[in-house]
Amino acid sequence: HVQLVESGGGLVQPGGSPRLSCAASGRFISINAMGWYRQAPGKQRELVAVISKGGSSNYADAVTGRFTISRNTAKNTVYLQMNSLKPEATAVYYCNADFTTTFLVRSDSWGQGTQVTVSS
């Protein structure tokens, strides 16, 4: 009932600072927390950052101080500003949203992912 579409990925030079976006659409009562996850080749998916409905955020140690998560609640959109990218940041980045359905119960949804490749 919620569709998430990520954008902003691609080939990035080391040290680059792209911004990922994720827009939610569909039928729901509200979007609760939203987050970004990533999965590098040969590794399990890991949390990058999460932001609550009230704007409180948490980050993985690997990105703390370099990435910033934010959201536009009115547009049901979450962003991930990525600064000073290193090659180890190469991964598929996925958007996740926790939401309240039209049946007034909680559910979640995942985006299709956007590839971020950090390489010179």
C-alpha positions as CSV (number, residue, x, y, z in Angstrom):
1,H,0.0,0.0,0.0
2,V,3.1,2.2,0.2
3,Q,5.5,2.6,-2.7
4,L,9.0,3.9,-2.1
5,V,11.1,5.2,-5.0
6,E,14.7,6.1,-4.4
7,S,16.7,8.4,-6.6
8,G,20.1,10.1,-6.6
9,G,22.5,7.2,-6.9
10,G,25.1,6.6,-9.5
11,L,28.8,6.8,-10.1
12,V,30.4,9.2,-7.6
13,Q,34.1,10.3,-7.3
14,P,35.8,9.7,-4.0
15,G,35.1,12.6,-1.8
16,G,31.8,13.4,-3.6
17,S,28.6,14.4,-1.8
18,P,25.5,13.2,-3.5
19,R,22.0,13.3,-2.0
20,L,19.7,10.4,-2.1
21,S,15.9,10.9,-2.1
22,C,13.1,8.6,-1.4
23,A,9.4,9.5,-2.0
24,A,6.5,7.5,-0.5
25,S,3.2,7.3,-2.2
26,G,0.1,5.1,-1.9
27,R,-2.7,4.6,0.6
28,F,-1.8,5.0,4.2
29,I,-2.8,6.9,7.3
30,S,0.6,8.2,8.1
31,I,4.3,7.5,7.7
32,N,6.1,6.9,10.9
33,A,9.9,6.3,10.9
34,M,11.9,6.3,7.7
35,G,15.3,5.0,7.1
36,W,18.2,4.2,4.8
37,Y,19.9,0.9,4.6
38,R,22.6,-0.4,2.3
39,Q,24.0,-3.7,1.1
40,A,27.5,-4.0,-0.2
41,P,28.6,-6.9,-2.3
42,G,29.1,-10.0,-0.2
43,K,27.6,-8.3,2.9
44,Q,24.3,-8.3,4.7
45,R,22.0,-5.3,4.6
46,E,22.8,-2.8,7.3
47,L,21.2,0.2,8.7
48,V,22.7,3.5,7.6
49,A,20.4,6.0,9.2
50,V,16.9,6.3,10.5
51,I,14.7,9.2,11.3
52,S,11.6,9.2,13.4
53,K,8.3,11.0,12.7
54,G,9.4,13.6,15.1
55,G,12.7,14.2,13.5
56,S,15.0,12.3,15.8
57,S,17.8,10.5,13.9
58,N,20.4,7.8,14.5
59,Y,23.3,6.8,12.4
60,A,25.6,3.8,11.9
61,D,29.1,4.4,13.3
62,A,30.6,4.1,9.8
63,V,28.7,7.2,8.6
64,T,28.3,9.3,11.7
65,G,29.5,12.8,11.0
66,R,29.5,12.4,7.2
67,F,25.9,11.5,6.3
68,T,22.8,13.4,7.3
69,I,19.3,12.1,7.1
70,S,16.3,14.4,6.9
71,R,12.7,14.3,5.9
72,N,10.0,16.4,4.5
73,T,6.9,15.1,6.2
74,A,4.5,17.0,4.1
75,K,5.9,15.4,1.0
76,N,6.5,12.0,2.6
77,T,10.1,12.2,1.4
78,V,13.3,11.2,3.2
79,Y,16.8,12.3,2.1
80,L,20.3,11.1,2.8
81,Q,23.0,13.7,2.3
82,M,26.3,11.8,1.8
83,N,29.5,13.7,2.2
84,S,33.1,12.8,1.6
85,L,32.3,9.4,0.1
86,K,34.9,6.7,0.2
87,P,35.0,3.6,-2.0
88,E,33.7,1.4,0.9
89,A,30.4,3.3,0.7
90,T,29.7,1.5,-2.5
91,A,26.5,-0.4,-2.1
92,V,22.8,-0.5,-3.0
93,Y,21.0,1.9,-0.8
94,Y,17.4,1.1,0.1
95,C,14.7,3.3,1.6
96,N,12.4,1.9,4.3
97,A,9.3,3.3,5.8
98,D,7.2,2.2,8.7
99,F,3.6,3.3,8.3
100,T,0.1,3.0,9.5
101,T,-2.2,1.4,7.0
102,T,-5.8,2.3,6.2
103,F,-6.7,-0.6,8.5
104,L,-5.0,1.3,11.3
105,V,-2.3,-1.2,11.8
106,R,1.5,-0.9,11.3
107,S,3.3,-2.2,8.3
108,D,6.5,-1.4,6.4
109,S,7.7,-1.1,2.9
110,W,11.0,-1.1,1.0
111,G,12.1,0.7,-2.1
112,Q,13.7,-0.9,-5.1
113,G,17.2,0.4,-4.1
114,T,19.6,2.8,-5.8
115,Q,23.2,1.9,-6.6
116,V,25.9,4.1,-5.3
117,T,29.3,3.4,-6.7
118,V,32.3,5.4,-5.4
119,S,35.2,5.1,-7.8
120,S,37.7,7.1,-9.6
